[in-house]
Amino acid sequence: MENFKYNPPKEPFLDILFHDEHIMVVNKPSGLLSVPGRLAENHDSIISRIQTMHPEAMAVHRLDMDTSGIMVVGLTKEAISNLGKQFNQKTVTKRYVALVDGIIPDEGEVNLPLRCDLENRPLQIVDFEQGKESRTLYCRLDNSFISNDYNRPHISAVKLIPVTGRSHQLRIHMAQTGHAILGDRFYASEEVMNRTERLCLHAFYLKFRHPVSGIEYDFLSTPEFLKALPEI
């Protein structure tokens, strides 16, 4: 991590799935921050790019830099407030897909409390005394879902359902089961990390209510490491 240099993808500038005067829904690539970092060289992000068109835009949720997938962004104060409440009240539905090391059981639940590793930020650690409740449900997919370029021996495709939304939750929970996500530079072994050039974790489904009309919207996005998406 000490030698990390931020080099986000430049194209496309924004992969826009939906855009009106109130919200923008984008497909974030792996390697791009959701919000600007503290240092000037880490300013490039989904939010800073959207703010070139909509200066009042703000994030109402985030994806890890290494995670790809669907994000909704509020473009006005009203939209930002409404979407923020939906995420806080957990009325938003989120689903992820990942490729993990080894053959994971058909389905299961990981319930391990997490907190920030204060000496090794931004890493998270399991802490049964001070950690916050963190729950993830998972379901193994048939390997026929995996794209040919990513289909290797002894890996599993999984659908992940975060019951809670802690930082790095899906990454550390999978690692704790012994099935770290391929390409994970934080929680996987060096061998598992180097199997792919990117973290194979993608937010493929997002459902929420439009902050002004109240109409329910849902969006899907297929990552390059899968041929098709599972059922929601």
N, C-alpha and C positions, 0 to 999 in steps of 0.2 A: 504493500500500500504506500510505503514511503516513496517509491519510484514511480508512482502513478502519474501519468500526464493526461489531462483531459483533452480528448480529440473527438468531439461529437460528429456524427454524420451530418453533412451539409445538404444533401439532397435525399428526398424532397425537403424543401424548407418547412412545409407543413403538409401532412397527409390528412386532409379535412374530410371527415365522414358526414358532417352536418354543420350548417352555419346559418343562423338568422341574427336578428338584431339583439338577441338576449343571451344566446349561448353559442359555443363552438364545441363540437365533438371531434377529436383528433385521434389518430393512430400514432402513438409515440414509438419511435424506434429505440432499440437497445443502444445504449451509449450516450443518450441525450438526457440531461437533467430535466426534471419536471419544473423546478423553480430555480432561479439564479443562485449560484453558490456565493459564499462570502467573499472570495477573492475575485478580482477583476477578470482574471483569465478563465474563471468558471461562470461567467455571466450568461453565456448562451444556454438557452433552455426553451422548453415549450412555452412557458409564460412570457419570457422576453420576446420570443418570436411573435406571439399573438399580440403583444402590446405594441408592436410596430404598426398594427392596424387598429387595435382597440386599447388605448392607453389605460383604461380603467379595469381591464381584465385581471382577474385573480384566480388562483388555484383554490378549489374547494376539496380536492383530494390529490394524492400524489402516487406515482409509481417510482420504485427505485430506479436509479439511473440505468442499471443493467437490465431492468425488466422492460419489455415492450408491451404495447397494447393500448386499450381504449381509455381515454380521459375525456371528461366533460369539464369545460371551463366557463365560468360566469363572465359575461361581458359588461354587465351593469350592476350597480349596487343592489338593486332588487333581486336580480337573478343570483348573485353571489350569496346573499342572505338566505334565500329560499333553498338553494342547492346545499348550502352548508348545513341547514337544519335537516334536510333529508339524509345526509350522510351521518350526522350526529344521532339522529333517531333510528338509524339502521333500517330505513325503508328502501334503500338502494340495493339492488341485487348485483353481485359481482361473481364472476367465475374465471378461473385461470386454467391454463394447461401448461404442462412441463414435461421434459424428458429427464428421467432420474437414473442413477446408477443402480444396476442389479434388477432382480425380479421382485417387485414390491407385491404384497398381498393384494387380492382383488379389491378390497375396500377396507377402510378403517378410519380411526380418529386419532389425532395427536392432541393431547391436552397437557401442555407444559408451560408454566409461567415464565415470562421473559422480562428482562430489563436491560437497559443500556450497559455495556461494558465500559465503565467510565475511563479506564486506562487505555482502551483500544477503540475509541469511537471511529466509525459509526457501528461497530459490531454490537450484537446483542448476545446475551447469555441466559441460560436457564437458571432461575433462582427461585427456589420453593419458599423462601422467606420474604423476599422483597419484590419478587417479580409480579407482573400483572397477568391476570388470566388470559390465556392465549389458546384458542381452539381452531383446529383445521380438520376438515373432513376430506377424504380423498377416495378416488375410484380409479382403478387401473383400466386403461383402454387397450384394445387390441393393437398389436404392433403394426397392423396394416394401416393405421392412421399416420404412421411416421413417414415423412418424406424420404425418398431413396438416399439423398445425400447425407441424411442423419441417422439412417437405420444401421445400427451396429449391434454386435452380440452383447448380451447381458445388460440391456437397458429396458426401461419401461416408460410408456407414455401414460400420464396420469391427468385426471381432472381434479382440480383443487378448489374447495369451497371454504373460504375464510369466514368462520363464525365471528371471530374478532378481527381487528385490523391493526395489529402491532407492527412496528417497523421490522422489516426482514422476516416477518413471521413464517411465511411459506418456505423461505430458504433454510432457516434454521430448523424448522420442524421436520422437513424432509431429511436434512443432514442427521438429525437426532434419531431418525428411524433406521439409519444406516443406508439410506438411499438419497444421497446428496444430488442436487440438480446439476446436470452437466454444464460446465462452463462457469461454475460459481467460484469466484476468486476469494470469497470470504470464508465459506464453510465447507468446501469440498477439499479432498486431497489434491495434490498437484496433478496426479494422473487423471483424475476425474475432471478437474478444472481444464486441463489441456485437451480434452477430447473434442471440444468444439470451440469455435472462435468467439462465441457469444454465450451469455447466460440463456439457457433454454427455458425461460419462464415468460409467459405471455398472458395478459389480461384479455381474454377473448370475448367476454360478454359483459354488457353493462345495461341495466334497466333502471330508469328513474322517471319522475314526472316533470314535464316541462314547467319551469318556475313561473311562467305567466299564464299559459293556457290550461295547465293542469293535466294535459294529455300525457298518457304513458308512452314513453319512447323506449325502444331497446335497440342495441347495436351489437353486431358481430364482426369479428376480425380474425382471419386465419394467419398464423405465423408461418414463416418459411419452413420451419421444422416439422410441420404437419401437412398431410395431403387434404384432410377434411377435419371438420369440427365435430365433437361429440354432442349428444343431446344436452340441453341445459339441465 
